Amino acid sequence: MLVLLGFAMIAVFMALIMTKKLTPVLALIIVPTVFGLFAGAGLGIGDMVMTSMKSMTSTAALLMFAIVYFGLMIDVGLFDPLVKFIIRKLGNDPAKVVLGTAILAAAVSLDGDGSTTFILTTAAMLPVYLRLKMSPVVLTCVAGLANGTMNILPWGGPTARAATALKIDVNDVFVPMVPSLIAGLLVVFVFAWLMGLQERNRLRASAPEIWGEFADLDEAFDGGTGSRAAGGTSRGGSGSRPSGVRPSGNGASGNGGVAVLERTELLVDEQDSAMADTALDPNRPTLRPKLFWFNLGLTAAVMVMLVMDLVPLPYVFMVGSAIALLVNFPKVKDQGAQLIAHAPSIVAVVSMVMAAAVLTGVLNGTGMVKEMSAWLVQIIPAELGPFMGVITGLLSIPMTFFMSNDAFYFGVLPVLSETAAHYGVGAADMARASITGQPFHMQSPLVPAILLLVSLSKVELGDHHKKVLWRSAVVALVMLGVGLLTGAIGVG
């Protein structure tokens, strides 16, 4: 009976979330409560939930203060120089533009929020793609790959969910996976460079008079039509050149009359206009340019403490957020305003973690997990049991695409982990394996952030999937393979 109730509870929970009949928070509370009462929990269900909730407070604190910290760093302008560097230094070559897009998306993904990452990436890079006649699908592909790979950060969501569901420390899940994260990012950057080369060759073939060696940024503004879209300056032999443009080394006519931009201030100025009223608005009142080096040093210190694991991660971000708020916003009123500004993201994530205590509490308190795992042990061939970590990693690729992270980590992973325990595979190994499918998961139509990305870029979701799905699967498999090689994902 407990086996049937357990699987039925998971099925109903996943169905309600996937069909959007209930929000994850409500489903995490209501569904387990109903099934727990049917399982005979009675009034003891309250103690089950409270016991489970005690183990989740540190995860909730980590998520809360990590969101505050990185949201604050974006507000004060820590990432603005990176955006301008990409535009100034990489803006005239498609291959470099695409690689810069991947780097930017990976850097902004440090805040753990996909929507913020995609808003900032499209705001910064989409005007460059359109000016250079590049395909926006390439932008959505590399941004989705970078964000999906970075999504295994402890405050990104999946790692915290896995740790919460299995009641282990989030640091024990993430730190051993750092080599896998680095390997995944390297694969993303390789894909970005190759796609950039494809764009360069495509543009060179379609307009050889413009893209003879690299893309001439000035010509790319108007696609070689003979007039500047932005400034109206003639491109004929007798026309004047805009400021910052000089003939190439072979003379104005020695290379088809192609001019090379010495500086790209014009693009930067237009980019500033494009980013107005966004989180990267160059005129936003929260900017603190004089404190840039302080904020960079503080962020570096926080990341070092994260990797060294000298003190608990929640406390690291608590102290980091407090210092950042105190230095950047000395006035109490401004400090309060900053906390309020990030409150929606905090409430959404922390409430989900707290609500998850109901599901995990009922699963464990009623004995459902043990009974379900015992049933699975009976049907899984014994020779495959020691490889439950690998199986879980492979399953996470399609399963997290067709269901939400909440459904997979709180509904499926505990059952798989309990089963794996019978074969000597630890909970931490299972948690690490389960997060390797995130690059693929982030491309799912069930993820609101990816819908926002394709919408902002004016790209069809089908076109995005054609380019990104096989690449994201490769990234996920590389992360799983590196996890096996480094011992982060063990075999029983």
C-alpha positions as CSV (number, residue, x, y, z in Angstrom):
1,M,0.0,0.0,0.0
2,L,2.8,2.4,0.9
3,V,4.5,1.7,-2.5
4,L,1.3,2.5,-4.4
5,L,0.6,5.7,-2.3
6,G,4.2,6.8,-2.8
7,F,4.2,6.5,-6.5
8,A,0.7,8.0,-6.7
9,M,1.8,11.0,-4.6
10,I,4.8,11.6,-6.9
11,A,2.7,11.2,-10.0
12,V,0.0,13.6,-8.8
13,F,2.7,16.1,-7.6
14,M,4.4,16.0,-11.0
15,A,1.2,16.2,-13.0
16,L,-0.1,19.3,-11.0
17,I,3.2,21.1,-11.5
18,M,3.7,20.2,-15.2
19,T,0.1,21.1,-16.1
20,K,0.4,24.3,-14.0
21,K,-2.7,23.5,-11.9
22,L,-0.7,24.4,-8.8
23,T,2.5,26.4,-8.1
24,P,5.4,24.2,-6.9
25,V,5.0,25.7,-3.4
26,L,1.4,24.8,-3.1
27,A,1.9,21.4,-4.6
28,L,4.7,20.7,-2.2
29,I,2.4,21.4,0.8
30,I,-1.0,20.1,-0.3
31,V,-0.2,16.9,-2.1
32,P,2.0,15.3,0.6
33,T,-0.4,16.3,3.3
34,V,-3.3,14.5,1.6
35,F,-1.3,11.4,0.9
36,G,0.3,11.4,4.3
37,L,-3.0,11.3,6.0
38,F,-4.1,8.5,3.7
39,A,-0.9,6.6,4.7
40,G,-1.9,6.9,8.4
41,A,0.4,9.7,9.5
42,G,-2.4,11.3,11.5
43,L,-1.4,14.2,13.7
44,G,2.2,13.0,13.7
45,I,2.5,14.5,10.2
46,G,3.4,17.8,11.8
47,D,6.4,16.4,13.6
48,M,7.5,14.7,10.4
49,V,7.5,18.0,8.6
50,M,9.3,19.9,11.4
51,T,12.0,17.3,11.6
52,S,12.6,17.6,7.9
53,M,12.5,21.4,7.9
54,K,15.3,21.7,10.5
55,S,17.7,20.2,7.9
56,M,16.7,22.8,5.3
57,T,17.3,26.0,7.1
58,S,20.9,26.3,6.1
59,T,20.0,25.7,2.4
60,A,17.4,28.4,2.6
61,A,19.9,30.8,4.2
62,L,22.4,30.1,1.5
63,L,20.0,30.8,-1.3
64,M,18.7,33.9,0.3
65,F,22.0,35.6,0.9
66,A,23.6,34.4,-2.4
67,I,20.7,36.0,-4.3
68,V,21.2,39.2,-2.3
69,Y,24.9,39.3,-2.8
70,F,25.1,38.7,-6.6
71,G,22.0,40.8,-7.2
72,L,23.8,43.6,-5.3
73,M,26.9,43.1,-7.4
74,I,24.9,43.5,-10.6
75,D,23.2,46.6,-9.2
76,V,26.5,48.4,-8.3
77,G,28.1,47.7,-11.7
78,L,30.6,44.9,-11.0
79,F,29.8,43.2,-14.4
80,D,29.4,46.4,-16.4
81,P,33.2,46.6,-17.4
82,L,33.0,43.0,-18.7
83,V,30.1,43.9,-20.9
84,K,31.9,47.0,-22.3
85,F,35.1,45.0,-22.8
86,I,33.2,42.5,-24.9
87,I,31.7,45.2,-27.0
88,R,34.9,47.1,-27.4
89,K,37.4,44.3,-27.9
90,L,35.3,41.5,-29.5
91,G,32.7,43.4,-31.4
92,N,34.1,43.2,-34.9
93,D,34.6,39.5,-35.4
94,P,31.6,37.0,-35.3
95,A,33.7,34.3,-33.7
96,K,34.9,36.6,-30.9
97,V,31.3,38.0,-30.4
98,V,29.9,34.5,-29.9
99,L,32.7,33.5,-27.5
100,G,32.1,36.8,-25.7
101,T,28.4,36.0,-25.4
102,A,29.2,32.7,-23.7
103,I,31.7,34.3,-21.3
104,L,29.2,37.0,-20.4
105,A,26.3,34.6,-19.9
106,A,28.5,32.4,-17.7
107,A,29.6,35.4,-15.6
108,V,26.2,36.8,-15.1
109,S,24.9,33.3,-14.3
110,L,26.8,33.7,-11.0
111,D,23.6,35.3,-9.6
112,G,21.8,32.0,-9.9
113,D,18.8,33.4,-11.8
114,G,18.3,32.4,-15.4
115,S,15.9,35.2,-16.2
116,T,18.3,37.8,-15.0
117,T,21.1,36.2,-17.0
118,F,19.1,36.1,-20.2
119,I,17.8,39.7,-19.8
120,L,21.3,41.1,-19.3
121,T,22.9,38.9,-22.1
122,T,20.3,39.9,-24.7
123,A,20.4,43.5,-23.6
124,A,24.2,43.6,-24.0
125,M,24.7,41.4,-27.1
126,L,21.5,41.3,-29.2
127,P,22.2,44.8,-30.7
128,V,25.7,43.6,-31.7
129,Y,24.3,40.5,-33.4
130,L,21.7,42.6,-35.3
131,R,24.3,45.2,-36.4
132,L,26.7,42.5,-37.7
133,K,23.9,40.6,-39.4
134,M,24.5,37.5,-37.2
135,S,21.9,34.9,-36.3
136,P,20.2,35.5,-33.0
137,V,19.7,31.7,-32.7
138,V,23.4,31.5,-32.1
139,L,23.0,34.0,-29.2
140,T,20.2,31.9,-27.6
141,C,22.2,28.7,-28.0
142,V,25.4,29.8,-26.3
143,A,23.5,31.7,-23.6
144,G,21.4,28.7,-22.9
145,L,24.4,26.4,-22.8
146,A,26.4,28.7,-20.5
147,N,23.5,29.2,-18.1
148,G,22.6,25.6,-18.0
149,T,26.1,24.6,-17.1
150,M,26.4,27.2,-14.4
151,N,23.0,26.1,-13.0
152,I,24.7,23.6,-10.8
153,L,26.0,26.4,-8.6
154,P,24.8,25.8,-5.0
155,W,22.5,28.9,-5.2
156,G,21.3,28.1,-8.7
157,G,18.6,25.7,-7.5
158,P,19.2,22.1,-8.6
159,T,22.2,21.5,-6.3
160,A,20.2,23.0,-3.4
161,R,17.2,20.9,-4.3
162,A,19.3,17.7,-4.5
163,A,21.0,18.4,-1.1
164,T,17.7,19.3,0.5
165,A,15.9,16.2,-0.8
166,L,18.6,13.8,0.4
167,K,19.3,15.8,3.6
168,I,23.0,16.3,3.0
169,D,25.2,19.4,3.1
170,V,25.1,21.4,-0.2
171,N,28.8,21.9,-0.1
172,D,29.4,18.1,-0.1
173,V,27.4,18.0,-3.4
174,F,29.0,21.0,-5.2
175,V,32.7,21.2,-4.3
176,P,33.6,17.8,-5.7
177,M,31.7,18.7,-8.9
178,V,33.9,21.8,-9.6
179,P,36.1,19.9,-12.1
180,S,32.9,18.8,-13.9
181,L,31.7,22.4,-14.0
182,I,35.0,23.6,-15.4
183,A,35.0,20.9,-18.1
184,G,31.4,21.7,-19.0
185,L,32.3,25.4,-19.4
186,L,35.3,24.5,-21.6
187,V,33.0,22.5,-23.9
188,V,30.5,25.4,-24.0
189,F,33.3,27.8,-25.0
190,V,34.5,25.4,-27.7
191,F,31.0,25.1,-29.1
192,A,30.7,28.9,-29.0
193,W,34.0,29.4,-30.9
194,L,33.0,26.8,-33.5
195,M,29.6,28.4,-34.0
196,G,31.3,31.8,-34.2
197,L,33.5,30.5,-37.0
198,Q,30.5,29.2,-38.8
199,E,28.8,32.6,-38.6
200,R,32.0,34.3,-39.8
201,N,32.1,32.0,-42.9
202,R,28.4,32.4,-43.6
203,L,28.7,36.2,-43.5
204,R,31.9,36.1,-45.6
205,A,30.1,33.9,-48.2
206,S,27.0,36.1,-48.3
207,A,28.9,39.5,-48.4
208,P,32.6,38.9,-49.4
209,E,33.0,42.7,-50.1
210,I,32.4,43.4,-46.4
211,W,33.8,40.3,-44.7
212,G,37.0,39.8,-46.7
213,E,39.3,39.3,-43.7
214,F,37.2,40.0,-40.6
215,A,33.9,41.8,-40.5
216,D,34.4,45.5,-41.0
217,L,32.4,46.9,-38.1
218,D,31.6,50.1,-39.9
219,E,30.4,48.4,-43.0
220,A,28.4,45.9,-40.9
221,F,26.4,48.7,-39.6
222,D,24.6,49.2,-42.9
223,G,25.3,45.8,-44.5
224,G,27.4,47.4,-47.3
225,T,24.5,49.4,-48.8
226,G,26.5,52.6,-49.2
227,S,25.1,54.7,-46.3
228,R,25.5,54.6,-42.6
229,A,22.3,53.7,-40.8
230,A,23.3,55.5,-37.7
231,G,25.0,58.6,-38.9
232,G,24.1,59.0,-42.5
233,T,27.7,59.4,-43.6
234,S,28.3,58.5,-47.2
235,R,30.5,55.5,-47.9
236,G,31.3,56.6,-51.5
237,G,34.8,57.5,-52.6
238,S,34.2,61.2,-51.9
239,G,32.3,60.8,-48.7
240,S,33.8,61.6,-45.3
241,R,34.6,59.0,-42.8
242,P,33.1,58.9,-39.3
243,S,35.3,59.7,-36.3
244,G,37.6,56.8,-35.4
245,V,37.8,55.3,-38.9
246,R,41.0,55.2,-41.0
247,P,42.0,53.4,-44.2
248,S,43.5,50.0,-43.9
249,G,47.2,49.4,-44.3
250,N,46.8,48.9,-48.1
251,G,44.9,52.2,-48.6
252,A,41.2,52.9,-48.9
253,S,41.0,51.2,-52.2
254,G,43.7,48.6,-51.7
255,N,41.3,46.1,-50.0
256,G,38.0,46.9,-51.8
257,G,37.7,50.2,-50.0
258,V,37.1,48.4,-46.7
259,A,37.8,50.6,-43.6
260,V,38.7,49.3,-40.2
261,L,37.4,50.9,-37.1
262,E,40.1,51.9,-34.8
263,R,37.7,52.4,-31.9
264,T,34.1,51.3,-31.3
265,E,32.8,54.1,-29.2
266,L,29.8,54.5,-31.4
267,L,28.7,51.0,-30.8
268,V,29.2,51.4,-27.1
269,D,27.1,54.6,-27.1
270,E,24.3,52.9,-29.0
271,Q,24.7,49.9,-26.6
272,D,24.2,52.2,-23.6
273,S,20.9,53.4,-25.2
274,A,19.9,49.8,-25.8
275,M,20.4,48.9,-22.1
276,A,18.5,51.8,-20.7
277,D,15.8,50.8,-18.2
278,T,17.4,47.3,-17.8
279,A,19.6,46.0,-14.9
280,L,22.6,47.2,-16.9
281,D,21.3,50.8,-17.4
282,P,24.5,52.9,-17.5
283,N,22.6,55.7,-15.6
284,R,21.1,53.6,-12.8
285,P,21.5,55.3,-9.4
286,T,22.9,52.1,-7.7
287,L,26.2,52.3,-9.7
288,R,29.3,52.5,-7.5
289,P,32.2,52.9,-10.0
290,K,34.6,54.2,-7.3
291,L,34.1,50.9,-5.4
292,F,34.7,48.6,-8.3
293,W,38.0,47.2,-7.1
294,F,36.6,46.7,-3.6
295,N,33.6,44.8,-4.9
296,L,35.8,42.7,-7.2
297,G,38.1,41.9,-4.3
298,L,35.2,41.0,-2.1
299,T,33.7,38.8,-4.7
300,A,37.0,37.0,-5.2
301,A,37.3,36.5,-1.5
302,V,33.8,35.0,-1.3
303,M,34.5,32.6,-4.1
304,V,37.8,31.5,-2.5
305,M,36.0,30.9,0.7
306,L,33.4,28.9,-1.2
307,V,36.0,26.6,-2.7
308,M,38.2,26.2,0.4
309,D,35.2,25.3,2.5
310,L,36.6,26.8,5.7
311,V,33.3,28.0,7.1
312,P,29.7,27.1,6.1
313,L,28.6,28.7,2.8
314,P,25.5,30.4,4.2
315,Y,27.6,32.3,6.7
316,V,30.1,33.3,3.9
317,F,27.3,34.9,1.9
318,M,25.7,36.4,5.0
319,V,29.0,38.2,5.9
320,G,29.7,39.1,2.2
321,S,26.2,40.6,1.8
322,A,26.5,42.5,5.0
323,I,29.9,44.0,4.0
324,A,28.8,44.8,0.5
325,L,25.6,46.5,1.7
326,L,27.5,48.5,4.4
327,V,30.2,49.7,2.1
328,N,28.1,50.4,-1.1
329,F,25.1,51.8,0.7
330,P,26.1,53.4,4.0
331,K,22.6,54.9,4.6
332,V,20.1,52.6,6.3
333,K,17.3,53.7,4.0
334,D,19.3,52.6,0.9
335,Q,20.2,49.3,2.6
336,G,16.6,48.5,3.2
337,A,15.7,49.5,-0.4
338,Q,18.3,47.0,-1.8
339,L,16.9,44.2,0.3
340,I,13.4,45.0,-0.8
341,A,14.5,45.1,-4.5
342,H,15.6,41.5,-4.3
343,A,12.7,40.3,-2.1
344,P,10.6,38.7,-4.9
345,S,13.5,36.4,-5.9
346,I,14.2,35.5,-2.3
347,V,10.6,34.7,-1.4
348,A,10.1,32.5,-4.5
349,V,13.2,30.4,-3.7
350,V,13.1,30.2,0.1
351,S,9.4,29.4,0.2
352,M,10.0,26.5,-2.2
353,V,12.8,25.1,0.1
354,M,10.6,25.4,3.2
355,A,7.6,23.8,1.4
356,A,9.8,20.9,0.3
357,A,10.0,19.9,4.0
358,V,6.4,18.7,3.7
359,L,7.2,16.3,0.8
360,T,10.4,15.0,2.2
361,G,9.0,14.7,5.7
362,V,6.0,12.6,4.6
363,L,8.2,10.4,2.3
364,N,10.5,9.6,5.1
365,G,8.2,9.8,8.1
366,T,5.6,7.4,6.7
367,G,8.2,4.9,5.4
368,M,7.2,5.4,1.8
369,V,10.7,5.9,0.5
370,K,12.0,2.7,2.1
371,E,9.1,0.6,0.7
372,M,9.4,2.2,-2.7
373,S,13.2,1.6,-2.9
374,A,12.8,-2.0,-1.7
375,W,10.3,-2.6,-4.6
376,L,12.8,-1.0,-7.1
377,V,15.6,-3.2,-5.8
378,Q,13.5,-6.2,-6.6
379,I,13.0,-5.1,-10.3
380,I,16.4,-3.7,-11.1
381,P,18.9,-6.3,-12.3
382,A,21.5,-6.8,-9.6
383,E,24.4,-6.3,-12.0
384,L,23.2,-2.7,-12.6
385,G,22.8,-1.8,-9.0
386,P,26.4,-0.6,-8.4
387,F,26.0,1.8,-11.4
388,M,23.0,3.6,-10.0
389,G,25.0,6.9,-10.0
390,V,25.6,6.6,-13.7
391,I,22.1,5.5,-14.4
392,T,20.8,8.5,-12.4
393,G,23.0,10.9,-14.3
394,L,21.8,9.5,-17.6
395,L,18.2,9.6,-16.5
396,S,18.5,13.2,-15.3
397,I,19.1,14.4,-18.9
398,P,15.6,13.4,-20.3
399,M,13.7,13.4,-17.1
400,T,14.6,17.0,-16.1
401,F,13.7,18.1,-19.6
402,F,10.1,16.7,-19.4
403,M,9.5,17.6,-15.8
404,S,10.4,20.4,-13.5
405,N,13.4,20.3,-11.2
406,D,11.0,20.2,-8.2
407,A,9.3,17.1,-9.5
408,F,12.6,15.3,-10.2
409,Y,14.6,16.2,-7.2
410,F,11.9,16.0,-4.6
411,G,9.9,13.2,-6.2
412,V,12.2,10.9,-8.1
413,L,15.7,11.4,-6.7
414,P,14.9,10.3,-3.1
415,V,13.6,7.0,-4.4
416,L,16.6,6.4,-6.6
417,S,19.0,7.3,-3.8
418,E,17.4,4.9,-1.4
419,T,17.6,2.2,-4.0
420,A,21.3,3.0,-4.6
421,A,22.1,2.7,-0.9
422,H,21.4,-1.0,-1.1
423,Y,24.3,-1.3,-3.6
424,G,26.8,0.9,-1.7
425,V,26.3,4.1,-3.7
426,G,26.1,7.1,-1.3
427,A,23.6,9.8,-1.2
428,A,26.2,12.5,-2.1
429,D,27.2,10.5,-5.2
430,M,23.6,10.3,-6.3
431,A,23.1,14.0,-5.7
432,R,26.1,14.9,-7.8
433,A,25.1,12.6,-10.6
434,S,21.6,14.0,-10.6
435,I,22.7,17.6,-11.4
436,T,24.7,16.7,-14.5
437,G,21.6,16.9,-16.7
438,Q,21.1,20.6,-16.0
439,P,22.5,21.9,-19.3
440,F,19.8,19.9,-21.1
441,H,17.1,20.8,-18.5
442,M,17.6,24.5,-19.0
443,Q,16.4,24.2,-22.7
444,S,13.1,22.7,-21.7
445,P,9.9,24.6,-22.6
446,L,8.9,24.0,-19.0
447,V,11.6,26.5,-17.9
448,P,10.2,30.1,-18.0
449,A,13.7,31.6,-18.4
450,I,14.3,29.9,-21.7
451,L,11.0,31.1,-23.0
452,L,12.0,34.6,-22.0
453,L,15.3,34.2,-23.8
454,V,13.8,33.2,-27.2
455,S,11.1,35.8,-26.8
456,L,13.6,38.7,-26.2
457,S,15.8,37.4,-29.1
458,K,12.8,37.0,-31.4
459,V,13.8,33.4,-32.0
460,E,11.5,30.4,-32.6
461,L,11.8,27.8,-29.8
462,G,12.0,25.0,-32.5
463,D,15.0,26.8,-34.1
464,H,16.6,27.1,-30.7
465,H,16.2,23.4,-30.0
466,K,17.6,22.3,-33.3
467,K,20.9,24.1,-32.5
468,V,21.1,23.6,-28.7
469,L,19.7,20.2,-27.7
470,W,22.5,17.9,-29.0
471,R,25.1,20.3,-27.8
472,S,23.6,20.5,-24.3
473,A,23.4,16.7,-24.2
474,V,27.1,16.6,-25.0
475,V,27.9,19.0,-22.2
476,A,25.9,17.0,-19.7
477,L,27.6,13.7,-20.7
478,V,31.0,15.4,-20.4
479,M,30.2,16.6,-16.9
480,L,29.0,13.1,-15.9
481,G,32.1,11.5,-17.4
482,V,34.4,13.9,-15.6
483,G,32.5,13.3,-12.4
484,L,33.2,9.6,-12.8
485,L,36.9,10.1,-13.6
486,T,37.5,12.3,-10.6
487,G,35.5,10.1,-8.2
488,A,32.9,12.7,-7.5
489,I,30.3,10.1,-8.7
490,G,31.2,6.7,-7.3
491,V,30.4,3.2,-8.3
492,G,29.2,0.8,-5.7
